[in-house]
Amino acid sequence: MNHSNPRVEYPDLFKLSVDERLELVEELWDSIAADAAPEPESAAVVAILEERMAQYRADPASGISWEEARRLMRED
C-alpha cells in the first residue's frame, strides 16, 4: 500500500466543502463495496439501506459517529 500524503497527492480534494467531500466519500465507498461484494445484495437489504440513507439525508444530525456505532456493536 502506498503511504503517500493524500493532501500532497490530491490537494484539490481538500479544497472541496465538507458536503462535497462527504459526497465523494460516499461515491468512493459505493465503488469499493461494488468491487468487493461477492454477490449483489438482496432487494430487501437494498430497500433497508436506501431507507436509512434517505432518513440520514433528511436529518444528518440523526446519524452517529463510527466510534459510537462501534461501541454499540460491541455492547451486543
C-alpha positions in Angstrom: 0.0 0.0 0.0 1.3 3.5 -0.9 1.7 5.6 2.2 1.9 8.9 0.4 0.3 12.0 1.8 -3.2 12.5 0.3 -3.0 16.2 1.0 0.1 16.4 -1.2 -1.1 13.9 -3.8 -4.6 15.3 -4.2 -4.6 18.9 -2.9 -7.8 19.9 -4.9 -9.8 17.3 -3.0 -9.1 19.1 0.3 -10.4 22.4 -1.2 -13.9 20.9 -1.5 -16.5 21.8 1.0 -17.4 19.3 3.8 -20.6 18.3 1.9 -18.7 17.8 -1.3 -16.1 15.6 0.4 -18.8 13.6 2.2 -20.5 13.0 -1.2 -17.2 11.9 -2.7 -16.5 9.6 0.2 -20.0 8.0 -0.3 -19.3 7.6 -4.0 -15.9 6.0 -3.3 -17.3 3.8 -0.7 -20.1 2.7 -3.0 -17.5 1.9 -5.7 -15.4 -0.1 -3.2 -18.4 -2.0 -2.0 -19.4 -2.8 -5.6 -16.0 -4.1 -6.4 -15.6 -6.1 -3.2 -19.1 -7.5 -3.0 -19.1 -11.2 -4.0 -22.7 -11.1 -4.9 -25.4 -8.5 -5.2 -27.4 -7.5 -2.1 -30.9 -8.8 -1.9 -33.7 -6.4 -2.8 -34.8 -6.3 0.9 -31.3 -5.3 2.1 -31.1 -2.6 -0.6 -34.5 -1.3 0.4 -33.4 -1.0 4.0 -30.2 0.7 3.2 -31.9 3.2 0.9 -34.5 3.9 3.6 -31.8 4.5 6.2 -29.8 6.7 3.8 -32.9 8.8 3.0 -33.5 9.2 6.7 -29.9 10.3 7.2 -30.0 12.8 4.3 -33.3 14.2 5.6 -31.7 14.7 9.1 -27.9 14.3 9.2 -27.9 15.0 12.9 -29.7 11.7 13.4 -26.6 9.8 12.4 -23.9 8.7 14.9 -20.2 8.6 14.7 -18.2 5.5 13.8 -16.9 5.4 17.3 -20.5 5.3 18.7 -21.6 2.7 16.2 -18.6 0.5 17.1 -19.4 0.9 20.8 -23.0 -0.1 20.2 -21.9 -3.1 18.2 -19.6 -4.2 21.0 -22.4 -4.0 23.6 -24.3 -6.8 21.9 
